[in-house]
Amino acid sequence: MNVNGARLDYLTIFFESIGLVLDVEYFCVVHKN
């Protein structure tokens, strides 16, 4: 098992999940106004 590869996969999932949360929050803010 490649440790660096696994770490990169976790970072990718982490940043994608942050992006998803920000997209949802942005969507909510836009549709409140």
Secondary structure, DSSP 8 states (H G I E B T S, - for coil): --HHHHHHHHHHHHHHHHHHHHHHHHHHHHHH-
